[in-house]
Amino acid sequence: MAARKEWTEWHLTPRGWEKGATRVHGQGNTWVEEPLDRLLSCVYQEIETDASPEVKKWSEETYHSKKATEVEQALKKYGACPERL
């Protein structure tokens, strides 16, 4: 069982990365609608277990627009998914 599991959704839009829904340990989830013009979405997660003091951190893509050129240009301009809560 996780002693701490937190995550943040990030949405890449033509304006840059926008913070979406979050889960904060001890506070629960805060839901935020995805931007209508999102090009890419990912979830950054951090998990800490009772068995190990090491914090596991990773991000995974959850949405990818079919507008490949726009996605590529936005990634060049704004970089990869933020690795922060």
DSSP file (Angstrom, degrees, kcal/mol; ACC not computed):
  #  RESIDUE AA STRUCTURE BP1 BP2  ACC     N-H-->O    O-->H-N    N-H-->O    O-->H-N    TCO  KAPPA ALPHA  PHI   PSI    X-CA   Y-CA   Z-CA
    1    1 A M              0   0    0      0, 0.0    49,-1.0     0, 0.0     2,-0.3   0.000 360.0 360.0 360.0 141.4    0.0    0.0    0.0
    2    2 A A  E     -A   49   0A   0     47,-0.2    47,-0.3     1,-0.2     3,-0.2  -0.572 360.0-162.0 -76.7 132.2    1.2    3.5   -0.8
    3    3 A A  E    S+     0   0A   0     45,-2.1     2,-0.3     1,-0.3    46,-0.2   0.775  87.6  11.8 -78.1 -29.4    2.0    5.7    2.1
    4    4 A R  E     +A   48   0A   0     44,-2.3    44,-2.8    -3,-0.1     2,-0.4  -0.941  64.9 173.5-150.6 125.4    1.8    8.7   -0.3
    5    5 A K  E     +A   47   0A   0     -2,-0.3     2,-0.3    42,-0.2    42,-0.2  -0.949  14.1 164.6-134.4 114.5    0.4    8.8   -3.8
    6    6 A E  E     +A   46   0A   0     40,-2.6    40,-2.7    -2,-0.4     2,-0.3  -0.940   6.0 174.0-128.9 150.7    0.2   12.2   -5.4
    7    7 A W  E     -AB  45  23A   0     16,-1.4    16,-2.6    -2,-0.3     2,-0.4  -0.990  16.1-158.5-152.8 159.2   -0.3   13.2   -9.1
    8    8 A T  E     -AB  44  22A   0     36,-2.2    36,-2.7    -2,-0.3     2,-0.3  -0.994  16.8-138.0-139.6 132.2   -0.9   16.2  -11.3
    9    9 A E  E     -A   43   0A   0     12,-3.0    11,-3.1    -2,-0.4     2,-0.4  -0.716  19.5-163.8 -84.9 140.5   -2.4   16.3  -14.8
   10   10 A W  E     -AB  42  19A   0     32,-2.9    32,-2.4    -2,-0.3     2,-0.5  -0.989   2.2-161.1-126.2 137.4   -0.6   18.6  -17.3
   11   11 A H  E     -AB  41  18A   0      7,-2.7     7,-2.7    -2,-0.4     2,-0.6  -0.975  10.7-144.4-122.7 123.6   -2.1   19.7  -20.6
   12   12 A L  E     +AB  40  17A   0     28,-3.2    27,-3.9    -2,-0.5    28,-1.2  -0.769  30.6 167.6 -86.6 123.3   -0.1   21.1  -23.4
   13   13 A T  E >   - B   0  16A   0      3,-2.2     3,-1.7    -2,-0.6    25,-0.1  -0.730  55.7 -91.7-124.2 173.1   -2.0   23.9  -25.3
   14   14 A P  T 3  S+     0   0    0      0, 0.0     3,-0.1     0, 0.0    24,-0.1   0.707 129.2  53.9 -60.0 -17.1   -1.0   26.5  -27.8
   15   15 A R  T 3  S-     0   0    0      1,-0.4     2,-0.3    63,-0.0    -3,-0.0   0.513 121.9-100.1 -92.0  -8.2   -0.3   28.7  -24.8
   16   16 A G  E <   -B   13   0A   0     -3,-1.7    -3,-2.2     2,-0.0    -1,-0.4  -0.786  67.4 -16.2 120.1-166.8    2.0   26.2  -23.1
   17   17 A W  E     -B   12   0A   0     -2,-0.3     2,-0.4    -5,-0.2    -5,-0.2  -0.585  58.9-166.6 -78.3 132.6    1.6   23.7  -20.3
   18   18 A E  E     -B   11   0A   0     -7,-2.7    -7,-2.7    -2,-0.3     2,-0.2  -0.971  21.5-119.6-122.1 136.3   -1.5   24.2  -18.1
   19   19 A K  E     +B   10   0A   0     -2,-0.4    -9,-0.2    -9,-0.2     3,-0.1  -0.515  36.4 176.6 -74.3 136.3   -2.1   22.5  -14.8
   20   20 A G  E     -     0   0A   0    -11,-3.1    13,-0.1     1,-0.4    -1,-0.1   0.027  43.9 -12.8-112.5-139.2   -5.1   20.2  -14.6
   21   21 A A  E     -     0   0A   0     11,-0.5   -12,-3.0   -13,-0.1    -1,-0.4  -0.219  64.0-165.4 -64.3 154.2   -6.6   17.9  -11.9
   22   22 A T  E     -BC   8  30A   0      8,-2.2     8,-2.6   -14,-0.2     2,-0.4  -0.952  20.1-151.3-139.3 158.4   -4.4   17.0   -8.9
   23   23 A R  E     -BC   7  29A   0    -16,-2.6   -16,-1.4    -2,-0.3     2,-0.5  -0.983  16.8-172.7-129.5 122.6   -4.3   14.6   -6.0
   24   24 A V  E >>  - C   0  28A   0      4,-2.2     3,-2.5    -2,-0.4     4,-1.6  -0.963  33.4-106.9-116.8 129.0   -2.6   15.7   -2.8
   25   25 A H  T 34 S+     0   0    0     -2,-0.5   -19,-0.1     1,-0.3   -21,-0.0  -0.279 105.0   9.4 -54.8 128.6   -2.0   13.3    0.0
   26   26 A G  T 34 S+     0   0    0      1,-0.1    -1,-0.3     0, 0.0   -22,-0.0   0.308 125.4  64.7  84.1  -9.2   -4.4   14.0    2.9
   27   27 A Q  T <4 S-     0   0    0     -3,-2.5    -2,-0.2     1,-0.2     2,-0.1   0.543  90.2-143.2-119.8 -14.1   -6.4   16.4    0.8
   28   28 A G  E  <  -C   24   0A   0     -4,-1.6    -4,-2.2     2,-0.0     2,-0.3  -0.399  40.8 -27.1  85.0-162.8   -7.9   14.3   -1.9
   29   29 A N  E     -C   23   0A   0     -6,-0.2     2,-0.5    -2,-0.1    -6,-0.2  -0.643  40.3-160.4 -95.5 146.9   -8.5   15.1   -5.5
   30   30 A T  E     -C   22   0A   0     -8,-2.6    -8,-2.2    -2,-0.3     2,-0.4  -0.988  20.1-148.3-121.9 117.6   -9.2   18.5   -7.1
   31   31 A W        +     0   0    0     -2,-0.5     2,-0.4   -10,-0.2    -8,-0.0  -0.715  17.6 179.4 -95.1 136.2  -10.8   18.1  -10.5
   32   32 A V        -     0   0    0     -2,-0.4   -11,-0.5     0, 0.0     2,-0.0  -0.999  31.5-112.9-133.6 133.8  -10.2   20.5  -13.4
   33   33 A E        -     0   0    0     -2,-0.4     3,-0.1   -13,-0.1     0, 0.0  -0.366  36.4-110.0 -64.1 143.3  -11.7   20.4  -16.9
   34   34 A E        -     0   0    0      1,-0.1    -1,-0.1   -14,-0.1     2,-0.1  -0.498  39.3-100.5 -70.3 142.9   -9.3   19.7  -19.7
   35   35 A P    >   -     0   0    0      0, 0.0     3,-1.5     0, 0.0    -1,-0.1  -0.407  24.8-131.2 -62.5 140.6   -8.7   22.7  -22.0
   36   36 A L  T 3  S+     0   0    0      1,-0.3    -2,-0.1    -2,-0.1   -23,-0.0   0.785 106.1  49.0 -64.9 -26.9  -10.7   22.3  -25.2
   37   37 A D  T 3  S+     0   0    0      2,-0.0    -1,-0.3     0, 0.0    -3,-0.0   0.107  79.5 143.6-101.5  23.1   -7.6   23.1  -27.3
   38   38 A R    <   -     0   0    0     -3,-1.5   -25,-0.2     1,-0.1     3,-0.1  -0.313  29.7-173.2 -63.9 145.3   -5.2   20.7  -25.6
   39   39 A L  S    S+     0   0    0    -27,-3.9    26,-3.0     1,-0.4     2,-0.3   0.657  71.0   7.2-106.8 -28.0   -2.7   19.0  -27.8
   40   40 A L  E     -AD  12  64A   0    -28,-1.2   -28,-3.2    24,-0.2    -1,-0.4  -0.986  61.2-163.5-155.3 144.3   -1.2   16.6  -25.3
   41   41 A S  E     +AD  11  63A   0     22,-2.4    21,-2.7    -2,-0.3    22,-1.5  -0.988  12.0 171.0-132.6 146.3   -2.0   15.5  -21.8
   42   42 A C  E     -AD  10  61A   0    -32,-2.4   -32,-2.9    -2,-0.4     2,-0.5  -0.959  25.1-133.8-145.2 163.9    0.2   13.6  -19.3
   43   43 A V  E     -AD   9  60A   0     17,-2.4    17,-1.9    -2,-0.3     2,-0.5  -0.988  12.6-156.1-122.4 124.5    0.1   12.7  -15.6
   44   44 A Y  E     -AD   8  59A   0    -36,-2.7   -36,-2.2    -2,-0.5     2,-0.3  -0.869  21.5-171.5 -97.4 131.5    3.1   13.2  -13.4
   45   45 A Q  E     -AD   7  58A   0     13,-3.3    13,-1.8    -2,-0.5     2,-0.4  -0.922  20.4-168.5-129.0 149.6    3.0   10.9  -10.3
   46   46 A E  E     -AD   6  57A   0    -40,-2.7   -40,-2.6    -2,-0.3     2,-0.4  -0.993  11.8-177.3-133.5 128.4    5.0   10.4   -7.1
   47   47 A I  E     -AD   5  56A   0      9,-2.4     9,-2.9    -2,-0.4     2,-0.4  -0.992   6.7-176.5-130.0 133.5    4.5    7.3   -4.9
   48   48 A E  E     -AD   4  55A   0    -44,-2.8   -44,-2.3    -2,-0.4   -45,-2.1  -0.995  13.4-160.7-125.4 131.2    6.1    6.6   -1.6
   49   49 A T  E     -A    2   0A   0      3,-0.8     3,-0.5     5,-0.5   -47,-0.2  -0.708  30.2-121.2-111.9 163.7    5.5    3.2    0.1
   50   50 A D  S    S+     0   0    0    -49,-1.0    -1,-0.1    -2,-0.2   -48,-0.1   0.791 112.6  58.9 -67.4 -27.3    5.9    2.0    3.7
   51   51 A A  S    S+     0   0    0    -50,-0.3    -1,-0.2     1,-0.2   -49,-0.1   0.725 114.9  27.0 -76.6 -22.7    8.3   -0.7    2.3
   52   52 A S        -     0   0    0     -3,-0.5    -3,-0.8     2,-0.1    -1,-0.2  -0.995  57.7-149.7-145.3 134.5   10.8    1.8    0.8
   53   53 A P  S    S+     0   0    0      0, 0.0     2,-0.2     0, 0.0    -1,-0.1   0.619  71.1 108.1 -75.8 -10.7   11.8    5.4    1.6
   54   54 A E        -     0   0    0      1,-0.1     2,-0.6    -6,-0.0    -5,-0.5  -0.481  68.5-136.4 -69.6 132.4   12.6    5.9   -2.1
   55   55 A V  E     -D   48   0A   0     -2,-0.2     2,-0.5    -7,-0.1    -7,-0.2  -0.815  12.7-144.6 -91.8 121.5   10.0    8.1   -3.9
   56   56 A K  E     -D   47   0A   0     -9,-2.9    -9,-2.4    -2,-0.6     2,-0.4  -0.754  21.9-175.2 -87.5 128.7    9.1    6.7   -7.3
   57   57 A K  E     +D   46   0A   0     -2,-0.5     2,-0.3   -11,-0.2   -11,-0.2  -0.979  15.1 137.0-128.3 136.7    8.5    9.5   -9.9
   58   58 A W  E     -D   45   0A   0    -13,-1.8   -13,-3.3    -2,-0.4     2,-0.3  -0.980  32.6-140.6-165.8 164.4    7.3    9.2  -13.4
   59   59 A S  E     -D   44   0A   0     -2,-0.3     2,-0.4   -15,-0.2   -15,-0.2  -0.971  13.8-167.9-131.7 151.5    5.0   10.7  -16.0
   60   60 A E  E     -D   43   0A   0    -17,-1.9   -17,-2.4    -2,-0.3     2,-0.2  -0.999  25.8-113.8-140.6 143.8    2.9    9.1  -18.6
   61   61 A E  E     +D   42   0A   0     -2,-0.4   -19,-0.3   -19,-0.2     3,-0.1  -0.533  30.0 173.2 -75.6 136.6    1.0   10.4  -21.6
   62   62 A T  E     +     0   0A   0    -21,-2.7     2,-0.3     1,-0.4   -20,-0.2   0.512  66.8  24.0-120.5 -12.7   -2.8   10.1  -21.4
   63   63 A Y  E     -D   41   0A   0    -22,-1.5   -22,-2.4     2,-0.0    -1,-0.4  -0.973  55.6-176.7-154.8 139.9   -3.9   12.0  -24.5
   64   64 A H  E     -D   40   0A   0     -2,-0.3   -24,-0.2   -24,-0.2     4,-0.1  -0.950  23.9-132.5-141.8 118.3   -2.3   12.9  -27.9
   65   65 A S        -     0   0    0    -26,-3.0   -26,-0.1    -2,-0.4     6,-0.1  -0.252  15.4-128.4 -65.1 153.5   -4.0   15.0  -30.5
   66   66 A K  S    S+     0   0    0      1,-0.1     2,-1.9     2,-0.0     3,-0.2   0.506  89.4  97.8 -79.3  -4.6   -4.0   13.9  -34.1
   67   67 A K     >  +     0   0    0      1,-0.2     4,-2.3   -28,-0.1     3,-0.2  -0.543  52.9 173.7 -83.4  73.9   -2.6   17.3  -35.0
   68   68 A A  H  > S+     0   0    0     -2,-1.9     4,-2.6     1,-0.2    -1,-0.2   0.844  71.0  51.0 -56.2 -42.6    1.0   16.0  -35.2
   69   69 A T  H  > S+     0   0    0      1,-0.2     4,-2.4     2,-0.2    -1,-0.2   0.917 111.8  47.1 -64.6 -43.3    2.6   19.2  -36.5
   70   70 A E  H  > S+     0   0    0     -3,-0.2     4,-2.4     2,-0.2    -2,-0.2   0.893 112.5  50.0 -65.6 -39.5    1.0   21.3  -33.8
   71   71 A V  H  X S+     0   0    0     -4,-2.3     4,-2.6     2,-0.2    -2,-0.2   0.945 111.7  48.3 -62.2 -48.1    2.0   18.9  -31.1
   72   72 A E  H  X S+     0   0    0     -4,-2.6     4,-2.1     1,-0.2    -2,-0.2   0.911 112.7  47.8 -60.1 -44.9    5.6   18.8  -32.4
   73   73 A Q  H  X S+     0   0    0     -4,-2.4     4,-2.1     2,-0.2    -1,-0.2   0.908 112.5  48.7 -63.9 -42.7    5.8   22.6  -32.6
   74   74 A A  H  X S+     0   0    0     -4,-2.4     4,-3.2     1,-0.2     5,-0.4   0.898 110.5  51.0 -66.0 -40.0    4.4   23.1  -29.1
   75   75 A L  H  X S+     0   0    0     -4,-2.6     4,-2.0     1,-0.2    -1,-0.2   0.891 110.6  49.5 -64.3 -38.7    6.8   20.5  -27.6
   76   76 A K  H  < S+     0   0    0     -4,-2.1    -2,-0.2    -5,-0.2    -1,-0.2   0.911 117.8  40.4 -63.5 -41.7    9.7   22.3  -29.2
   77   77 A K  H  < S+     0   0    0     -4,-2.1    -2,-0.2    -5,-0.2    -1,-0.2   0.903 131.1  22.3 -75.0 -43.0    8.5   25.6  -27.8
   78   78 A Y  H  < S-     0   0    0     -4,-3.2    -3,-0.2     1,-0.2    -2,-0.2   0.527  99.6-134.0-109.0  -8.4    7.4   24.5  -24.3
   79   79 A G     <  -     0   0    0     -4,-2.0    -1,-0.2    -5,-0.4    -2,-0.1  -0.171  40.6 -34.6  83.7-179.3    9.4   21.3  -23.7
   80   80 A A  S    S-     0   0    0      1,-0.2     3,-0.1    -4,-0.1     0, 0.0  -0.075  86.1 -57.6 -72.3 173.0    8.3   18.0  -22.3
   81   81 A C        -     0   0    0      1,-0.1    -1,-0.2   -71,-0.1     2,-0.0  -0.248  65.4-104.2 -51.4 131.1    5.7   17.3  -19.6
   82   82 A P        -     0   0    0      0, 0.0     2,-0.8     0, 0.0    -1,-0.1  -0.363  23.2-145.2 -60.3 136.8    6.5   19.1  -16.4
   83   83 A E        +     0   0    0     -3,-0.1     2,-0.3   -39,-0.1   -24,-0.0  -0.550  65.6  90.2-104.3  66.2    7.9   16.7  -13.7
   84   84 A R              0   0    0     -2,-0.8   -40,-0.2   -76,-0.1   -76,-0.1  -0.985 360.0 360.0-153.8 156.4    6.4   18.4  -10.7
   85   85 A L              0   0    0     -2,-0.3   -78,-0.1   -78,-0.1   -76,-0.1   0.452 360.0 360.0 -80.8 360.0    3.2   18.2   -8.7
